[in-house]
């Protein structure tokens, strides 16, 4: 009996260590996504400033900043999607590990109670849906921003033509 509780303590300690590392990875992905977004907005702003200052570019050259903005947007969206997707999955697994750790603690503190065998633990479905919705709204906002930038590349150089 003591061996079982000792094994549960070791499992809980290992799971806690894994969770600490998982938290660091999720924070890294959050920071990466934020840094990518800041760099993207600054780069798009630089393109917008360069075409709004009536430089040597004429209406016939509208495709140059348009192409640059489009290429930058595609590269950004791919890398941003990878970072956000990785963050989502890391966060999901962190929540599953937290649930497993709680179940282990329950077994440690109540060793004589018979816990029914249950299905694999799943995080709160509402929390997962809110997280997915947040990611979706964020991506739609960034796509809208990209659309405005592409429109501005043409209209600033051609005076809305």
N, C-alpha and C positions, 0 to 999 in steps of 0.2 A: 504494500500500500504506500509506504513512504517512497519507494522507488518510482511509483506512478506520479506522485506529487512532485518529486524532484525532477522527473522528466518533463512535467508540465511547466515547472519553473524555468527549466532550460529552454524549452520551446518558446515561452513567453519572452524571455530575455533576448533570444535570437530574433524573434519577430519585432521586438522593440528596436533593436539595432537596425534591422532592415528598414523599418519605418523611418528612422532618423535619416538614413541615406536617401530614402525615397523623397522625403521632404526637401532635401537639398537639391535633388534632381528636378522636382517640380518647380522650385524657386528659380533654378537655372533656366528652365524653359520659359517661365514667365518673364524673366529679365531679358532673355533672348528675343522674345516676341515684342516686348516694349522697345528694345533697342532697334530692332528691325523697323518698327513703325516710325520711330523718331527719325531714323535715317532716311526712310522713304519719303516722309512729309517734307523734310529739309531738302532732299534732292528734287522733289517735284516743285517746291517753292523756288529753288534756284532756276529751274527751267522756266517757271512762270515769270520770274523777275527778268530773266534774260530776254524773253519775247515781249515783255511789256515796256521795255525801255527803247523801243523803236530802234533796234540795232540795224545792222546791215542786212538782216533778213527781210525779204519782201513777201508779198502774198504768195508768189509762186514757190517760195521755199517753206511753206507751212508744214510739209511732210517731214522736215528734219526734226523740229522739236516734237512733233506728233509721234514720230517713230521712236525717238529717244524716250519719251514719256511712256509709250506703250511697252517698249522693251523693259524699261525699269519696272513698270507695273507688273508685268508677267513674272519677271525674276522675283520680285518682292512677294507676290501672291503665292508662288510655289514654296518659297522658303518660309513664309509666314504660316501657310497651311501645315507644313511639316512640323513646325515648332508647336503650333496650337494643338494639332492632332496628338503629338507626343505628350504634351502637357495633359490633355484630356485623359489619355490612357494611363499615364503615371498617377494622376489624381484618382482615377477609378480603382487602380490596384492598391493605392494607399488606403482608400476607404475600406476595401475588402480586408486588407491586413489589419486595420483597426478593429473591424468586426471580429476577426479571428482572435485577436488579442483579448478582446472583451470576453469571448467565449472561453478562452483558456483561463482567464481570471475567475470566471464563474465556476469552472471545474475545480480550480485550486481552492477557492473559498468554500465551496459546497461539494466536497468529494463524495459524500454519501448519497446525494440526490441523483436520481436517475434522469439524465437529460435525454430526451428522445432524439433518436437519430433524425437529423433534419437535412434538408436539401442544402446545397452550397449557399453560403451567405452572400446576399446581394446588397449593394448600397441602396439608399433611398432613391426610388424612381423619380420622385418630384425634383430632387436635387440634381439628378442626372439630366432631366429634361430642361431645367433652368440653365444648367451649364451649356447644354447644346444650343438652347435658344440664344444665350448670350454670344456664343461663338458665331451663330448664324447672323445675328443683328450686326455684330462687329464686321463680319465679312461683307455684308450688304452695304454698310456705311463706307467701307474702304473701296468697294467697287463703284459706289456712287461718286466718291471723291475722284477716283480714276476717270470716270466718265466726264466729270466737270473739267478735269485737267485736259483731257483729249479735246473737248469742245473748245476750251480756252486757247489751245495751241493753234487752232484754225481761226477762231474769231478775233483774237488779239492782232494777228498779223494781217488779216483781211478785213478788219473793221466790221465784223459781224456779217460778212457776205457769205 
